[in-house]
Amino acid sequence: MIETLVQLASDYYLWLKAFHVIAVTAWMAGLFYLPRLFVYHVESQHPQTQETFCVMERRLYKIIMVPAMSMSLFLGGMLLLVSGSLESGSFHLKILCVFGLIMFQSYLERCRRQLACGTNTRTSRFFRIINEIPTLLLILIVISVIVKPFS
């Protein structure tokens, strides 16, 4: 079974890689945009506008971010079967950063629910600051994949 999966991944490696990049791009777009929506949501004074932000945040999270993250992880796992780079220090850095992105997304979901319920205590400044977290993790991931400083 595993041998068949590895062969399939090898045969379609470039397609897997292309769709992995597309999924990661969509995931990162959501990770960049959702905290920005939170900033606008917190700064909004009108209940109708706040409700609109709740809808936008929920749709972004459930329709774009969750599927994009799932596809990124699945396709990344398929690529890993072919590359066999488990022992590389750069791979470990990448996995650590990807885990950070997953935890960040989970935290954003918690914040989204608090905003929807009206129990948020965070300021727009807080959301502006945490909006930089995925950027820092993305920089580390790209460097670990392209430069491979710990290989």
N, C-alpha and C positions, 0 to 999 in steps of 0.2 A: 504493500500500500504506500509506504513512504517513498520507495524507489520510484513508483509510478508518478507520485506527486512531484518529486525532484525532477524527473524527466520532463514532465509537463511544464514545470516552471522554467526549465532550461530551454525548451523549445520556444516558449513565448516570453523569454526574459525581457526583451526590449519593450514588448507590449505591457508587461507587468510594471516595468520601470516607468513607462510613460503614464500609465493610469495611477501609479503611486504618486508621481509628482503632481498630477492633477488633483488627487484627493488631498494631499498635504497642502497644496495651495488653497483649496477651499476651506480646509480646517483652519489654517492660519488666518485666513480672511475673517472667519467667524471669531477666532480668539482675539483678533485686533479690534473688531467692530463691536462686540457685545459690551465690553467695558465702556466704550464711547457712548453707546446707547444708555448705559447706566448713568453716565455723567449728565446727559440731557434729561433723563427721567428724574433724577434727584433735583435738578435745577428747575424743572417744570413746576408751575404753580397752579395749573388748571387740571382738574380731575379728568376731564375728557381727554386731554393730551397725555396724561399719565396712563390712562387706560389704553390709548393707542400704543404707547411705548411697551406696555405689558404684552400686547399682542405681537408686536414686532420682535421683542426679546424671546418670547416663547417660540415663535416660528423659526427664528434664526437658530435657536438652540436645538430644537427637535427636528427640524426639516433639513438643516444644512450641517450644523456642527457635529451632531451625533453620528449621522451616516458617514460624513467625511472622515471623522476620527476612526470609525470602525473600518472603513475601506483602507485608510492609511495603515492601520495596524495589520490588517489581513494581508494586504499586498506587500508590506514591508516584511512580514513573516515569510511570505512566498519567496521574496528576493533573498532573504537570509538562507533559505534552504539551498539555493544555488551558490551563493557567494561563500558560505562557510566561514565567515569572519568572526566567529564567536570569541576567539582568543585575543583579538586586537584590543589594545587599550583605548583606541579611538572609538571602537564599537561600544565599549562599556560607557564611555562618556556620552555617546549618542543615546544609548538606551536610558541612561540616567536623566538626560534632558527630556526625552520623550515621556518618561514617567512623570517628570515635572510638569509637562504640558497637560497630561491626563489629570493630574492633581489640580492644576490651575483651572481646567475646564470644570471639574467637580465643584471647586470653590465658586466659580461663576454661576453654576446652577443653584447653589445655595443662596447666593446673593440675589439671583433672579427671583427665586421663590419669596424671599423676604421683601423685595420690592413689590411683588404682586400682592402680597398679604398686607402690605403697609407697615411692616415691622422693621424695615431697614433703619439702621442707625449710622450708616457710613455716609461720608460727605462726598461731594463731587470731586474734591481734591484727592481723596483716597482712591477713587476709581481712576482718576488721571494717572496717579502714580503706579498703580498695579497694572495699568495698560501697557507698561514698559516690560513687564515680565516675559511675555511671549517673544518679544523682540530679542531680549538677551538670550533666551533659550534657543531661538532660531539661529542666532549668530554662532553659538557653540555647536549646534548640530551641523550647520553647513561647513564650518571649519573642520569638524571631526570627520565628515564624509569626504570633503574635497582634499584638504591638506593632509589629513590623517597624522596628526602630530605625535601620537603615541603608538604607532604601528611598529 
